[in-house]
């Protein structure tokens, strides 16, 4: 499993306000543990920060650690959520992975931590 100690944070510049932070990763790669073939996904990470925000270069480097990792879609999506929640401690977070079609099946996995604050705009 990828080492989450690579993830860095910085202080939330507006911790007195709930606001949506959303990151899209268009080139996520891992490996199917059954076939050894590469799996490709786009990721969406959306969250309402508490005291800290994830630093993007460290997020990129963390996600690259999965390139050679044999891991199922469901596990990798939840592992990313768990790592980000442990490091950032957000009020609310969602990680959604959208996988390319394989064998005629298109998969979207969504994992969530907490509940979005009332009145929070819907992310795209």
PyMOL commands that place a pseudoatom at each C-alpha (Angstrom):
pseudoatom trace, name=CA, resn=UNK, resi=1, chain=A, elem=C, hetatm=0, pos=[0.000, 0.000, 0.000]
pseudoatom trace, name=CA, resn=UNK, resi=2, chain=A, elem=C, hetatm=0, pos=[1.239, 3.503, -0.826]
pseudoatom trace, name=CA, resn=UNK, resi=3, chain=A, elem=C, hetatm=0, pos=[2.955, 5.321, 2.043]
pseudoatom trace, name=CA, resn=UNK, resi=4, chain=A, elem=C, hetatm=0, pos=[0.784, 8.264, 3.081]
pseudoatom trace, name=CA, resn=UNK, resi=5, chain=A, elem=C, hetatm=0, pos=[3.669, 9.932, 4.947]
pseudoatom trace, name=CA, resn=UNK, resi=6, chain=A, elem=C, hetatm=0, pos=[4.520, 11.585, 1.606]
pseudoatom trace, name=CA, resn=UNK, resi=7, chain=A, elem=C, hetatm=0, pos=[1.351, 13.712, 1.883]
pseudoatom trace, name=CA, resn=UNK, resi=8, chain=A, elem=C, hetatm=0, pos=[1.864, 17.263, 3.106]
pseudoatom trace, name=CA, resn=UNK, resi=9, chain=A, elem=C, hetatm=0, pos=[-0.584, 19.906, 4.238]
pseudoatom trace, name=CA, resn=UNK, resi=10, chain=A, elem=C, hetatm=0, pos=[-0.664, 23.657, 4.718]
pseudoatom trace, name=CA, resn=UNK, resi=11, chain=A, elem=C, hetatm=0, pos=[-2.857, 25.771, 7.030]
pseudoatom trace, name=CA, resn=UNK, resi=12, chain=A, elem=C, hetatm=0, pos=[-6.348, 26.451, 5.722]
pseudoatom trace, name=CA, resn=UNK, resi=13, chain=A, elem=C, hetatm=0, pos=[-6.234, 30.157, 4.799]
pseudoatom trace, name=CA, resn=UNK, resi=14, chain=A, elem=C, hetatm=0, pos=[-9.944, 30.611, 5.600]
pseudoatom trace, name=CA, resn=UNK, resi=15, chain=A, elem=C, hetatm=0, pos=[-10.725, 28.088, 8.335]
pseudoatom trace, name=CA, resn=UNK, resi=16, chain=A, elem=C, hetatm=0, pos=[-13.544, 30.314, 9.629]
pseudoatom trace, name=CA, resn=UNK, resi=17, chain=A, elem=C, hetatm=0, pos=[-15.586, 29.545, 6.487]
pseudoatom trace, name=CA, resn=UNK, resi=18, chain=A, elem=C, hetatm=0, pos=[-16.881, 26.330, 4.927]
pseudoatom trace, name=CA, resn=UNK, resi=19, chain=A, elem=C, hetatm=0, pos=[-15.900, 26.237, 1.268]
pseudoatom trace, name=CA, resn=UNK, resi=20, chain=A, elem=C, hetatm=0, pos=[-15.490, 23.492, -1.279]
pseudoatom trace, name=CA, resn=UNK, resi=21, chain=A, elem=C, hetatm=0, pos=[-12.052, 22.432, -2.506]
pseudoatom trace, name=CA, resn=UNK, resi=22, chain=A, elem=C, hetatm=0, pos=[-12.070, 20.110, -5.489]
pseudoatom trace, name=CA, resn=UNK, resi=23, chain=A, elem=C, hetatm=0, pos=[-9.172, 18.419, -7.296]
pseudoatom trace, name=CA, resn=UNK, resi=24, chain=A, elem=C, hetatm=0, pos=[-9.429, 16.391, -10.513]
pseudoatom trace, name=CA, resn=UNK, resi=25, chain=A, elem=C, hetatm=0, pos=[-6.735, 13.879, -11.429]
pseudoatom trace, name=CA, resn=UNK, resi=26, chain=A, elem=C, hetatm=0, pos=[-6.964, 12.867, -15.073]
pseudoatom trace, name=CA, resn=UNK, resi=27, chain=A, elem=C, hetatm=0, pos=[-4.159, 10.294, -15.258]
pseudoatom trace, name=CA, resn=UNK, resi=28, chain=A, elem=C, hetatm=0, pos=[-4.407, 7.865, -12.355]
pseudoatom trace, name=CA, resn=UNK, resi=29, chain=A, elem=C, hetatm=0, pos=[-2.932, 4.404, -12.904]
pseudoatom trace, name=CA, resn=UNK, resi=30, chain=A, elem=C, hetatm=0, pos=[-2.841, 1.236, -10.832]
pseudoatom trace, name=CA, resn=UNK, resi=31, chain=A, elem=C, hetatm=0, pos=[-2.587, -2.475, -11.668]
pseudoatom trace, name=CA, resn=UNK, resi=32, chain=A, elem=C, hetatm=0, pos=[-5.301, -5.128, -11.679]
pseudoatom trace, name=CA, resn=UNK, resi=33, chain=A, elem=C, hetatm=0, pos=[-4.282, -7.680, -9.024]
pseudoatom trace, name=CA, resn=UNK, resi=34, chain=A, elem=C, hetatm=0, pos=[-5.925, -10.522, -10.998]
pseudoatom trace, name=CA, resn=UNK, resi=35, chain=A, elem=C, hetatm=0, pos=[-4.526, -9.909, -14.490]
pseudoatom trace, name=CA, resn=UNK, resi=36, chain=A, elem=C, hetatm=0, pos=[-1.476, -7.720, -13.889]
pseudoatom trace, name=CA, resn=UNK, resi=37, chain=A, elem=C, hetatm=0, pos=[-2.827, -5.334, -16.538]
pseudoatom trace, name=CA, resn=UNK, resi=38, chain=A, elem=C, hetatm=0, pos=[-2.848, -1.560, -15.955]
pseudoatom trace, name=CA, resn=UNK, resi=39, chain=A, elem=C, hetatm=0, pos=[-6.059, 0.120, -14.832]
pseudoatom trace, name=CA, resn=UNK, resi=40, chain=A, elem=C, hetatm=0, pos=[-6.737, 3.771, -15.663]
pseudoatom trace, name=CA, resn=UNK, resi=41, chain=A, elem=C, hetatm=0, pos=[-9.013, 6.194, -13.857]
pseudoatom trace, name=CA, resn=UNK, resi=42, chain=A, elem=C, hetatm=0, pos=[-9.831, 9.806, -13.322]
pseudoatom trace, name=CA, resn=UNK, resi=43, chain=A, elem=C, hetatm=0, pos=[-10.147, 10.822, -9.691]
pseudoatom trace, name=CA, resn=UNK, resi=44, chain=A, elem=C, hetatm=0, pos=[-12.178, 13.541, -8.070]
pseudoatom trace, name=CA, resn=UNK, resi=45, chain=A, elem=C, hetatm=0, pos=[-11.288, 14.619, -4.550]
pseudoatom trace, name=CA, resn=UNK, resi=46, chain=A, elem=C, hetatm=0, pos=[-13.704, 17.132, -3.039]
pseudoatom trace, name=CA, resn=UNK, resi=47, chain=A, elem=C, hetatm=0, pos=[-13.604, 18.331, 0.539]
pseudoatom trace, name=CA, resn=UNK, resi=48, chain=A, elem=C, hetatm=0, pos=[-14.402, 20.980, 3.085]
pseudoatom trace, name=CA, resn=UNK, resi=49, chain=A, elem=C, hetatm=0, pos=[-11.186, 21.669, 4.948]
pseudoatom trace, name=CA, resn=UNK, resi=50, chain=A, elem=C, hetatm=0, pos=[-10.967, 22.030, 8.682]
pseudoatom trace, name=CA, resn=UNK, resi=51, chain=A, elem=C, hetatm=0, pos=[-7.577, 23.392, 9.794]
pseudoatom trace, name=CA, resn=UNK, resi=52, chain=A, elem=C, hetatm=0, pos=[-5.439, 22.122, 6.891]
pseudoatom trace, name=CA, resn=UNK, resi=53, chain=A, elem=C, hetatm=0, pos=[-5.475, 21.564, 3.135]
pseudoatom trace, name=CA, resn=UNK, resi=54, chain=A, elem=C, hetatm=0, pos=[-3.561, 18.961, 1.121]
pseudoatom trace, name=CA, resn=UNK, resi=55, chain=A, elem=C, hetatm=0, pos=[-0.538, 20.265, -0.766]
pseudoatom trace, name=CA, resn=UNK, resi=56, chain=A, elem=C, hetatm=0, pos=[-0.923, 19.368, -4.450]
pseudoatom trace, name=CA, resn=UNK, resi=57, chain=A, elem=C, hetatm=0, pos=[2.621, 18.307, -5.361]
pseudoatom trace, name=CA, resn=UNK, resi=58, chain=A, elem=C, hetatm=0, pos=[2.627, 15.836, -2.471]
pseudoatom trace, name=CA, resn=UNK, resi=59, chain=A, elem=C, hetatm=0, pos=[-0.808, 14.582, -3.565]
pseudoatom trace, name=CA, resn=UNK, resi=60, chain=A, elem=C, hetatm=0, pos=[0.523, 13.988, -7.081]
pseudoatom trace, name=CA, resn=UNK, resi=61, chain=A, elem=C, hetatm=0, pos=[3.555, 12.109, -5.747]
pseudoatom trace, name=CA, resn=UNK, resi=62, chain=A, elem=C, hetatm=0, pos=[1.364, 10.025, -3.413]
pseudoatom trace, name=CA, resn=UNK, resi=63, chain=A, elem=C, hetatm=0, pos=[-0.996, 9.040, -6.224]
pseudoatom trace, name=CA, resn=UNK, resi=64, chain=A, elem=C, hetatm=0, pos=[1.942, 8.054, -8.442]
pseudoatom trace, name=CA, resn=UNK, resi=65, chain=A, elem=C, hetatm=0, pos=[2.908, 5.433, -5.846]
pseudoatom trace, name=CA, resn=UNK, resi=66, chain=A, elem=C, hetatm=0, pos=[-0.085, 3.363, -7.021]
pseudoatom trace, name=CA, resn=UNK, resi=67, chain=A, elem=C, hetatm=0, pos=[1.262, 3.002, -10.596]
pseudoatom trace, name=CA, resn=UNK, resi=68, chain=A, elem=C, hetatm=0, pos=[2.735, -0.434, -9.946]
pseudoatom trace, name=CA, resn=UNK, resi=69, chain=A, elem=C, hetatm=0, pos=[0.390, -1.423, -7.107]
pseudoatom trace, name=CA, resn=UNK, resi=70, chain=A, elem=C, hetatm=0, pos=[-1.841, -4.468, -7.628]
pseudoatom trace, name=CA, resn=UNK, resi=71, chain=A, elem=C, hetatm=0, pos=[-5.063, -3.224, -6.062]
pseudoatom trace, name=CA, resn=UNK, resi=72, chain=A, elem=C, hetatm=0, pos=[-8.805, -3.436, -6.733]
pseudoatom trace, name=CA, resn=UNK, resi=73, chain=A, elem=C, hetatm=0, pos=[-10.802, -0.308, -7.658]
pseudoatom trace, name=CA, resn=UNK, resi=74, chain=A, elem=C, hetatm=0, pos=[-12.734, -0.366, -4.407]
pseudoatom trace, name=CA, resn=UNK, resi=75, chain=A, elem=C, hetatm=0, pos=[-9.643, -0.719, -2.251]
pseudoatom trace, name=CA, resn=UNK, resi=76, chain=A, elem=C, hetatm=0, pos=[-7.618, 2.019, -3.924]
pseudoatom trace, name=CA, resn=UNK, resi=77, chain=A, elem=C, hetatm=0, pos=[-10.499, 4.509, -3.734]
pseudoatom trace, name=CA, resn=UNK, resi=78, chain=A, elem=C, hetatm=0, pos=[-10.970, 3.851, -0.019]
pseudoatom trace, name=CA, resn=UNK, resi=79, chain=A, elem=C, hetatm=0, pos=[-7.210, 3.834, 0.642]
pseudoatom trace, name=CA, resn=UNK, resi=80, chain=A, elem=C, hetatm=0, pos=[-6.877, 7.301, -0.904]
pseudoatom trace, name=CA, resn=UNK, resi=81, chain=A, elem=C, hetatm=0, pos=[-9.806, 8.587, 1.159]
pseudoatom trace, name=CA, resn=UNK, resi=82, chain=A, elem=C, hetatm=0, pos=[-8.391, 7.077, 4.367]
pseudoatom trace, name=CA, resn=UNK, resi=83, chain=A, elem=C, hetatm=0, pos=[-4.950, 8.605, 3.737]
pseudoatom trace, name=CA, resn=UNK, resi=84, chain=A, elem=C, hetatm=0, pos=[-6.308, 12.066, 2.969]
pseudoatom trace, name=CA, resn=UNK, resi=85, chain=A, elem=C, hetatm=0, pos=[-8.664, 12.046, 5.961]
pseudoatom trace, name=CA, resn=UNK, resi=86, chain=A, elem=C, hetatm=0, pos=[-5.815, 10.970, 8.264]
pseudoatom trace, name=CA, resn=UNK, resi=87, chain=A, elem=C, hetatm=0, pos=[-3.561, 13.761, 7.032]
pseudoatom trace, name=CA, resn=UNK, resi=88, chain=A, elem=C, hetatm=0, pos=[-6.026, 16.634, 6.492]
pseudoatom trace, name=CA, resn=UNK, resi=89, chain=A, elem=C, hetatm=0, pos=[-8.776, 15.836, 8.992]
pseudoatom trace, name=CA, resn=UNK, resi=90, chain=A, elem=C, hetatm=0, pos=[-11.438, 17.523, 6.840]
pseudoatom trace, name=CA, resn=UNK, resi=91, chain=A, elem=C, hetatm=0, pos=[-14.975, 18.323, 7.887]
pseudoatom trace, name=CA, resn=UNK, resi=92, chain=A, elem=C, hetatm=0, pos=[-16.181, 16.355, 4.860]
pseudoatom trace, name=CA, resn=UNK, resi=93, chain=A, elem=C, hetatm=0, pos=[-14.460, 14.588, 1.966]
pseudoatom trace, name=CA, resn=UNK, resi=94, chain=A, elem=C, hetatm=0, pos=[-15.395, 12.473, -1.013]
pseudoatom trace, name=CA, resn=UNK, resi=95, chain=A, elem=C, hetatm=0, pos=[-13.115, 10.514, -3.344]
pseudoatom trace, name=CA, resn=UNK, resi=96, chain=A, elem=C, hetatm=0, pos=[-14.616, 9.310, -6.605]
pseudoatom trace, name=CA, resn=UNK, resi=97, chain=A, elem=C, hetatm=0, pos=[-12.747, 7.117, -9.084]
pseudoatom trace, name=CA, resn=UNK, resi=98, chain=A, elem=C, hetatm=0, pos=[-14.068, 6.704, -12.619]
pseudoatom trace, name=CA, resn=UNK, resi=99, chain=A, elem=C, hetatm=0, pos=[-12.391, 3.776, -14.377]
pseudoatom trace, name=CA, resn=UNK, resi=100, chain=A, elem=C, hetatm=0, pos=[-11.958, 3.219, -18.093]
pseudoatom trace, name=CA, resn=UNK, resi=101, chain=A, elem=C, hetatm=0, pos=[-14.063, 0.496, -19.640]
pseudoatom trace, name=CA, resn=UNK, resi=102, chain=A, elem=C, hetatm=0, pos=[-12.683, -3.009, -19.219]
pseudoatom trace, name=CA, resn=UNK, resi=103, chain=A, elem=C, hetatm=0, pos=[-14.505, -6.042, -20.595]
pseudoatom trace, name=CA, resn=UNK, resi=104, chain=A, elem=C, hetatm=0, pos=[-17.466, -3.842, -21.455]
pseudoatom trace, name=CA, resn=UNK, resi=105, chain=A, elem=C, hetatm=0, pos=[-17.896, -2.709, -17.829]
pseudoatom trace, name=CA, resn=UNK, resi=106, chain=A, elem=C, hetatm=0, pos=[-17.527, 0.900, -16.691]
pseudoatom trace, name=CA, resn=UNK, resi=107, chain=A, elem=C, hetatm=0, pos=[-17.044, 1.372, -12.939]
pseudoatom trace, name=CA, resn=UNK, resi=108, chain=A, elem=C, hetatm=0, pos=[-17.361, 4.405, -10.670]
pseudoatom trace, name=CA, resn=UNK, resi=109, chain=A, elem=C, hetatm=0, pos=[-16.409, 4.018, -7.009]
pseudoatom trace, name=CA, resn=UNK, resi=110, chain=A, elem=C, hetatm=0, pos=[-17.333, 6.708, -4.465]
pseudoatom trace, name=CA, resn=UNK, resi=111, chain=A, elem=C, hetatm=0, pos=[-16.135, 6.813, -0.857]
pseudoatom trace, name=CA, resn=UNK, resi=112, chain=A, elem=C, hetatm=0, pos=[-17.168, 9.511, 1.612]
pseudoatom trace, name=CA, resn=UNK, resi=113, chain=A, elem=C, hetatm=0, pos=[-16.090, 10.775, 5.024]
pseudoatom trace, name=CA, resn=UNK, resi=114, chain=A, elem=C, hetatm=0, pos=[-18.590, 12.754, 7.107]
pseudoatom trace, name=CA, resn=UNK, resi=115, chain=A, elem=C, hetatm=0, pos=[-21.489, 14.818, 5.788]
pseudoatom trace, name=CA, resn=UNK, resi=116, chain=A, elem=C, hetatm=0, pos=[-21.225, 18.010, 3.720]
pseudoatom trace, name=CA, resn=UNK, resi=117, chain=A, elem=C, hetatm=0, pos=[-22.125, 21.142, 5.666]
pseudoatom trace, name=CA, resn=UNK, resi=118, chain=A, elem=C, hetatm=0, pos=[-25.632, 22.520, 5.087]
pseudoatom trace, name=CA, resn=UNK, resi=119, chain=A, elem=C, hetatm=0, pos=[-25.869, 24.825, 2.099]
pseudoatom trace, name=CA, resn=UNK, resi=120, chain=A, elem=C, hetatm=0, pos=[-22.637, 23.553, 0.550]
pseudoatom trace, name=CA, resn=UNK, resi=121, chain=A, elem=C, hetatm=0, pos=[-22.733, 23.883, -3.238]
pseudoatom trace, name=CA, resn=UNK, resi=122, chain=A, elem=C, hetatm=0, pos=[-22.778, 20.621, -5.159]
pseudoatom trace, name=CA, resn=UNK, resi=123, chain=A, elem=C, hetatm=0, pos=[-19.468, 19.761, -6.752]
pseudoatom trace, name=CA, resn=UNK, resi=124, chain=A, elem=C, hetatm=0, pos=[-19.212, 18.867, -10.417]
for i in range(1, 124): cmd.bond("trace and resi %d" % i, "trace and resi %d" % (i + 1))
show_as sticks, trace
zoom trace
